[in-house]
Amino acid sequence: LNNKIKTAFKRSYGLKTEMYRNTMIFLMAGKLKLPTRS
């Protein structure tokens, strides 16, 4: 889990707010998938 959070932190560099970073961590750690338009 710690490695997933570190990876999410690295991927979130350049995002504007802390909220976006936290959302990235929740998505990666929870193995959630975003819906896509078909």
Secondary structure as GFF3:
##gff-version 3
##sequence-region A 1 38
A	DSSP	alpha_helix	2	11	.	.	.	ID=ss1
A	DSSP	alpha_helix	18	29	.	.	.	ID=ss2
###
